Amino acid sequence: MNLEDLDCLEGVRVVDFTQFEAGPSCTEALAWLGAEVVKIENPKTGDPGRRLRPGQPADAPSDDPWYFFQFNANKKSVTLDLKSSRGLAIAKELLQKADVSVENMAPGTIERLGLGWAEVHALNPRLIYCRVKGFGEGSPFEKNLAFDMIAQATGGPMSVTGEPERPPVKPGPSFGDTGTGMLMAISILGALYRRQRSGKGGRLEVAMQDAMIHYMRVPFSRQPKTTEAVGRGGAKVPGAPAPCNVYPCKGGGANDYVYVFTSRANPEHWTRLLKVIGREDLIGDPRYETMAARGAHEAEIDAVIAAWTREHSKEEAMRLIGGAGVPAGAVLDTLELLNDPSLERRGIMQIVEQAKSGAYKMPAWPVRFDGAPPRVKRSPLLGEHNAEVLGQWLGIGEEELAGLKSEGII
Amino acid sequence: MDAVAACPNALTGVRVLDLSQFEAGPSCTEALALLGAEVVKIENPKGGEAGRTAFSDPFYFMAYNAGKKSVAVNLKSLAGQALVKKMAKVADVFVENFAPGAIGRLGLGYEALSRQNPRLIYAEIKGFGDGSPYEKSLAFDMIAQAAGGVMSITGEREGRPLKPGPTLGDTGTGMLMAFSIASALFARERTGKGRRLSLAMQDAMLNYTRTAYIYQARTGRAAPRNGVNSLGGANAPSGIYPSKGGGPNDYLYINTSRANPDHWPRLLRVIGREDLIGDPRYDSAEARIERIAEVDEIVSNWTREHGKEEAMALIGEAGVPAGAIFDCLELANEPSFERRGIMQVMEYGGQKMKRPSWPVRFDGLPPRIAPAPSLGADNAEVLANWLGLGAGEIEALGKEGAL
């Protein structure tokens, strides 16, 4: 595979109090680009993401925490009981040596632990202190809990996703979490860059509901045109010219569809498409010649295209239509993408040897730096880096470590 | 507005030469602009960037081009190409998302620009990656969402694949590139070297669908569509419940977590069904899943009698994750977003639009949204500041057809 150990963020120390996904996806991005990310975890159970194994009881032995692998690659793990005074003191010492801290605990929790902004800022004014919450300060819901789907419900994504005239559905991607994490990651980099000039840290905060709105700007740009809420478009893009839809392909399976889109900006897409599907006879036909006319005959157009796509597999349809310069995309599923050799060859999917469960193939950071994406390293076992981090950062020796362990602090 | 927004000045002094169009590129460069970079859009003097006219109104353009500058250059003229090449010599970042091959034909490919400016961070966004079977194909948001797995996991359980309404294919891609650009800028302070950054929209989708690959790993089967529910383990109650009003978005999402057995008794107290606390028919997650229709009915009987905001407030305050399905109109009219600067009003070309800002607050304040530029508005200023061109030279470039 074509990979690089990226050192863009070499020397940046991150104290990571995050859990589940919104926070961990952010700190993982920092780790992929070379930061030293130290997860601080509860000595007994660790990040609850370690125990998120769908279909299994929460106390089942942990041997397949795929969820944890996905969001905690390239990090280190240090266990610390933050409710003990010694544990808290060690956390504070780590924060004094850190460049960035990130947390996404329930509202009020980090303050109750004694690690609120005022305390931590006083300890280390250069620190970039980051909080991810469900709802923003000043929101009517600021004390509420949120998970991915709550962010997607309250931030608008579900209101614009689903079949017209049907109840909302949830977009499959967990961008309520990861979408939020990415916005925080960019902001952390901005704050780090600024600190090189100013010497000062800062306080960064993002609410998951607010982050959703950032990904909703196309629906919001349609809102000024109507007094009704922007609706659900099924597979279509509301306001886009026809054809713009998923079309059924040979095979008839759940994902045997190809998406075809003709752009308003390029009137040739329609005639190119007609050539591919062998309907040159319709070129120049006034029923379909303008975008307005196609809009009025959308059902007919969809039938003409589907008659052709049903005779072709989705890959073939994508290759032929895409090859003719018309935007087209097969609806590829997770199995097809996981088995796509080009994704692995390019390092977009990487096989990572996990500590206990062996080889695991997972999506990596998709941006290539000088041709190569960053190498994914396995996620840490709980407390795996206690000695290394506490030794290197704080000079804690073996004997003291043993004491901390026997007292249940690490 | 100044009381609730400020420029974070994080990327002050960073010059971005922006040859991007529509959304995947512009959302990336807008993020850089909101954080304080000087972003100069290079646009076709005839009509400008394609996003200006992608719809019959300016709102799409307004949504992705806040705080940028516009310089209108004719890239089909040699003088225009030479001018942009000169600008790339003094820029820190270059971003483009043209169709495959187009940037090289303009003489603005990576090799040409990095040779004359080794400190340049050169960022290219395409639909499909180099080495992909589709590397020459065009892509827009929905093509990325189709080919990147997103649509395969979005829709009703037995229904066809649907497209999520948010433009994750575009802005989701733009965000990953923005983060990578900022990282490369940070590293350049130490190394003095630029980098070439490449991102395919199909590849970017994988970053947002990682939870589906967990289902994939567990079952060996393609992750399916699951309506409103996540692909994680089923728990009940979990999903949308109808609320008073009966409109298309009058629903409340309730998600009791498997990880927290207290959510169920807390919910029962809110909905006045303390009588069911400890009832063995519903006491464990497994039991509730077995009687999921009954559980959903118990919850719906209460939610139907309450407005979604009221229901969200009551259930949320009791410590159970709950969220009303808010639509764009409700969100645009919700005063707390504007009060907090998360939504700001942009004026442009005689139109006003309330639009989202960058949602991350720096020391309590989100970035201030400045207007999108009119076409060529900053020709004189940018060419003077970046290249030292005087009024006469700029006029001459105009006569040559370069501007």
Interface residues (C-beta under 8 A of the other chain):
Chain A: L6 D7 C8 L9 E10 E21 A29 L33 G34 P48 R51 L52 R53 P54 G55 Q56 A58 D64 W66 Y67 Q70 F71 G136 E137 G138 S139 P140 F141 K143 N144 L145 A146 F147 D148 M149 I150 A151 A153 T154 G155 G156 P157 M158 S159 V160 T161 G162 E163 E165 R166 P167 P168 V169 K170 P171 G172 P173 S174 F175 T178 G179 M182 L183 M184 A185 I186 S187 L189 G190 A191 L192 Y193 R194 Q196 R197 G202 R203 L204 E205 V206 A207 D210 A211 M212 I213 H214 Y215 M216 R217 V218 P219 F220 S221 R222 Q223 P224 K225 T227 E228 A229 V230 G231 R232 G233 G234 A235 K236 V237 G239 C244 V246 P248 A254 N255 Y257 V258 Y259 F261 S263 R264 A265 M318 R319 G322 G323 G325 V326 P327 A328 G329 A330 V331 L332 D333 T334 L335 E336 L337 L338 S342 L343 R345 R346 I348 M349 Y360 M362 P363 W365 P366 V367 R368 F369 D370 G371
Chain B: P8 N9 A10 L11 T12 V14 E23 S27 A31 L35 G36 A50 T53 A54 F55 D57 F59 Y60 M62 A63 Y64 G127 G129 D130 G131 S132 P133 Y134 K136 S137 L138 A139 F140 D141 M142 I143 A144 Q145 A146 A147 G148 G149 V150 M151 S152 I153 T154 G155 E156 G159 R160 P161 L162 K163 P164 G165 P166 T167 L168 T171 G172 M175 L176 M177 A178 F179 S180 A182 S183 A184 L185 F186 A187 E189 R190 R195 R196 L197 S198 L199 A200 D203 A204 M205 L206 N207 Y208 T209 R210 T211 A212 Y213 I214 Y215 Q216 A217 R218 G220 R221 A222 A223 P224 R225 N226 G227 V228 N229 S230 L231 G232 G233 I240 P248 N249 Y251 L252 Y253 N255 S257 R258 A259 M312 A313 G316 E317 G319 V320 P321 A322 G323 A324 I325 F326 D327 C328 L329 E330 L331 A332 S336 F337 R339 R340 I342 M343 Q351 M353 R355 P356 W358 P359 V360 R361 F362 D363 G364
